[in-house]
Amino acid sequence: MGSRKWEVGSRGAWTAADWESAWAPCDEATYVDALALLRPDDVVLDIGAGDLRLARRMAQQCRQVIALERQAAVLVRAGSTPPPANLTAICADALTWPLPAGITTAVLLMRHCTHLAAYADRLRRAGCRHLITNARWRLGVELIELAAGVPWNSVAGGWYACRCGAVGFKPLPAAGLTAALLQQTAEVLDCPACRASD
């Protein structure tokens, strides 16, 4: 894959690697939150595995980890230390690579991700049950049950998060607004953003 460039004002051009390191680093708290959502019997697909720091930690607590990274140079640098036996690192794009059967949980830690719906659809079709990500709310880490969801029209009001990656608050009468409702998020299938993109 060739190097993509973005013009950044008078500073010149940035490569994809420059952009990644400036805007997509994951901190220790993000890793700890993601690791806490994994189970020992999980077969994990790490999407955008980068330098394999998280993948190696996941391999310590899960049955198997498949780490996908589309930048070969990043994987070459990460390969200076042999991976554990239950970690397989592959240079591929998770949007096109054929997903193997048996993946139980996928991890996608990219707050800037704009393809969350495509990843979630591919994972769901492959039989994956969970997606751990920070891409939907662009904040903390959440676990998405990939088979869950209700029609958006059936939600009376309050916070919602959609399979397409959109999040929002559906208005409701003030009398229906409670502290408990503000703490809940409805998992929906077909929000207004889905319909707008059709």
Backbone torsions as a table, in degrees:
resi	resn	phi	psi	omega
1	MET	NA	134.1	179.0
2	GLY	-74.0	163.3	178.9
3	SER	-79.4	124.7	175.8
4	ARG	-85.6	147.8	179.5
5	LYS	-127.5	146.2	174.6
6	TRP	-124.1	135.6	176.3
7	GLU	-78.4	132.9	-177.8
8	VAL	-125.3	80.5	178.0
9	GLY	51.6	-136.4	-177.4
10	SER	-85.0	-1.8	-177.8
11	ARG	-80.0	-7.1	179.4
12	GLY	98.8	-157.6	-175.0
13	ALA	-98.8	143.0	174.0
14	TRP	-108.5	142.1	173.5
15	THR	-86.1	168.9	177.2
16	ALA	-58.8	-37.9	-179.6
17	ALA	-65.5	-39.5	176.8
18	ASP	-61.5	-45.7	-178.8
19	TRP	-61.5	-46.1	179.3
20	GLU	-57.1	-48.8	-175.5
21	SER	-70.0	-27.0	179.7
22	ALA	-80.5	-33.2	-170.4
23	TRP	-118.4	-11.8	-173.0
24	ALA	-120.7	18.1	-179.5
25	PRO	-69.4	143.4	175.5
26	CYS	-103.4	137.0	-180.0
27	ASP	-94.7	173.0	-177.4
28	GLU	-59.8	-39.8	-179.6
29	ALA	-62.1	-38.4	177.7
30	THR	-63.8	-44.8	178.3
31	TYR	-61.6	-45.3	-179.0
32	VAL	-60.9	-43.3	179.4
33	ASP	-63.1	-42.3	179.3
34	ALA	-66.6	-44.8	-179.5
35	LEU	-61.2	-33.7	-178.8
36	ALA	-67.2	-19.2	-178.1
37	LEU	-91.8	-3.3	-178.5
38	LEU	-90.4	155.1	177.3
39	ARG	-117.4	154.3	-177.9
40	PRO	-58.8	-29.3	-178.1
41	ASP	-90.1	4.1	-178.4
42	ASP	-67.4	141.7	165.3
43	VAL	-107.3	111.8	-168.4
44	VAL	-104.1	137.2	169.8
45	LEU	-107.2	114.8	179.1
46	ASP	-95.2	107.0	-176.7
47	ILE	-90.0	123.1	-176.6
48	GLY	73.5	51.8	-170.8
49	ALA	-68.1	-15.6	177.2
50	GLY	57.8	-128.7	-175.2
51	ASP	-85.4	10.3	175.4
52	LEU	72.3	10.5	178.3
53	ARG	-57.4	-49.7	-179.4
54	LEU	-71.1	-40.7	-179.0
55	ALA	-58.4	-40.9	178.1
56	ARG	-64.1	-38.8	178.8
57	ARG	-70.1	-38.0	177.7
58	MET	-65.3	-37.2	179.6
59	ALA	-63.2	-25.7	178.0
60	GLN	-70.9	-22.5	-175.9
61	GLN	-122.2	-1.2	-179.5
62	CYS	-121.9	164.1	-178.6
63	ARG	-65.1	-45.0	-177.7
64	GLN	-153.8	148.0	176.2
65	VAL	-132.0	129.9	172.6
66	ILE	-111.9	115.8	-175.9
67	ALA	-104.7	119.0	178.2
68	LEU	-105.8	128.0	175.8
69	GLU	-138.8	127.3	-176.0
70	ARG	-87.0	-9.1	177.8
71	GLN	-98.4	105.3	-176.8
72	ALA	-57.0	-39.3	-178.0
73	ALA	-61.3	-34.8	178.9
74	VAL	-67.1	-42.8	179.2
75	LEU	-67.4	-36.1	178.0
76	VAL	-60.8	-45.9	177.6
77	ARG	-63.2	-38.2	-177.9
78	ALA	-71.8	-21.6	-175.7
79	GLY	-82.3	6.9	-179.7
80	SER	-67.3	-23.8	174.3
81	THR	-111.9	127.1	-178.3
82	PRO	-58.9	139.0	179.6
83	PRO	-76.5	159.9	174.1
84	PRO	-63.4	160.8	-175.7
85	ALA	-60.9	-27.6	-177.9
86	ASN	-94.8	16.0	177.5
87	LEU	-119.3	122.7	176.4
88	THR	-115.2	123.1	178.4
89	ALA	-104.5	130.4	-176.3
90	ILE	-131.4	134.9	175.2
91	CYS	-88.4	103.1	-177.5
92	ALA	-163.9	163.3	176.2
93	ASP	-97.4	122.8	-176.4
94	ALA	-66.6	-14.3	177.4
95	LEU	-81.6	-15.5	-178.5
96	THR	-126.1	-22.9	-177.7
97	TRP	-65.9	136.0	179.8
98	PRO	-67.7	114.9	-177.5
99	LEU	-71.8	131.8	179.8
100	PRO	-76.8	157.0	175.3
101	ALA	-69.8	154.4	173.4
102	GLY	97.7	-5.9	177.0
103	ILE	-68.9	126.8	179.0
104	THR	-99.6	-32.7	-175.3
105	THR	-142.1	136.8	174.1
106	ALA	-113.8	148.7	177.8
107	VAL	-121.2	124.8	-179.5
108	LEU	-133.4	93.4	-179.2
109	LEU	-103.4	82.6	179.1
110	MET	-145.9	94.3	-179.7
111	ARG	-57.8	-27.7	-176.8
112	HIS	-86.7	1.6	-174.7
113	CYS	-61.9	130.8	177.3
114	THR	-110.1	6.2	-177.5
115	HIS	-117.4	28.2	-176.5
116	LEU	-56.3	-43.5	-179.4
117	ALA	-61.2	-41.9	-179.9
118	ALA	-64.8	-44.0	177.5
119	TYR	-61.7	-47.7	-177.5
120	ALA	-61.4	-42.1	178.9
121	ASP	-62.9	-45.7	179.7
122	ARG	-62.3	-43.8	-179.5
123	LEU	-64.2	-43.7	179.5
124	ARG	-60.4	-46.3	179.6
125	ARG	-63.3	-28.9	179.6
126	ALA	-83.3	-2.6	178.1
127	GLY	93.1	5.8	178.1
128	CYS	-69.0	137.6	-175.9
129	ARG	-95.0	-30.9	-172.6
130	HIS	-132.2	147.8	172.4
131	LEU	-129.1	120.9	176.5
132	ILE	-98.9	121.0	-173.2
133	THR	-154.2	161.0	169.6
134	ASN	-120.2	13.2	-174.2
135	ALA	-82.3	-24.1	-175.1
136	ARG	-79.8	-51.3	-179.6
137	TRP	-90.1	-13.5	-178.7
138	ARG	63.6	21.7	179.7
139	LEU	-126.6	-120.6	-178.8
140	GLY	-70.5	176.1	-177.9
141	VAL	-84.7	139.0	176.2
142	GLU	-131.9	159.0	173.9
143	LEU	-109.0	120.0	178.5
144	ILE	-100.0	125.3	171.7
145	GLU	-79.5	109.5	-171.2
146	LEU	-67.0	-22.4	178.9
147	ALA	-92.1	-6.3	-176.5
148	ALA	-83.2	163.2	173.7
149	GLY	140.9	144.8	176.8
150	VAL	-124.4	157.9	176.2
151	PRO	-60.3	138.8	-179.1
152	TRP	-56.5	-38.1	-178.9
153	ASN	-64.7	-20.6	-179.6
154	SER	-84.6	-8.0	178.8
155	VAL	-86.0	121.7	-177.1
156	ALA	-66.7	-36.0	-179.9
157	GLY	166.9	170.1	-179.7
158	GLY	108.4	-170.0	-178.7
159	TRP	-68.8	142.9	174.5
160	TYR	-139.6	155.7	174.7
161	ALA	-136.8	129.3	-173.1
162	CYS	-106.7	156.2	175.9
163	ARG	-58.1	-27.9	-177.4
164	CYS	-74.1	-10.7	-179.5
165	GLY	106.2	-11.5	179.3
166	ALA	-76.2	147.6	175.1
167	VAL	-134.2	158.5	178.8
168	GLY	178.2	-172.5	179.3
169	PHE	-124.8	122.0	178.2
170	LYS	-89.4	119.0	-176.5
171	PRO	-60.7	151.1	175.5
172	LEU	-149.2	162.7	179.1
173	PRO	-59.3	145.4	-177.6
174	ALA	-55.5	-32.5	-179.5
175	ALA	-63.7	-26.8	-179.1
176	GLY	-88.1	-7.0	-177.7
177	LEU	-81.1	117.5	-180.0
178	THR	-126.7	162.5	177.2
179	ALA	-61.8	-39.5	179.5
180	ALA	-62.7	-42.3	179.9
181	LEU	-62.9	-37.1	179.7
182	LEU	-68.2	-18.4	179.0
183	GLN	-90.6	-6.2	-176.4
184	GLN	-105.6	152.9	174.0
185	THR	-130.9	123.3	177.4
186	ALA	-82.0	130.6	175.2
187	GLU	-86.0	115.6	-175.1
188	VAL	-116.4	165.3	-175.6
189	LEU	-106.1	-29.5	-169.2
190	ASP	-144.9	72.7	-176.5
191	CYS	-77.3	172.7	177.8
192	PRO	-57.2	-31.7	178.4
193	ALA	-65.2	-34.7	177.0
194	CYS	-63.2	-46.4	-177.4
195	ARG	-67.4	-34.2	-179.8
196	ALA	-67.0	-29.5	-177.8
197	SER	-87.3	-7.7	179.3
198	ASP	-71.7	NA	NA
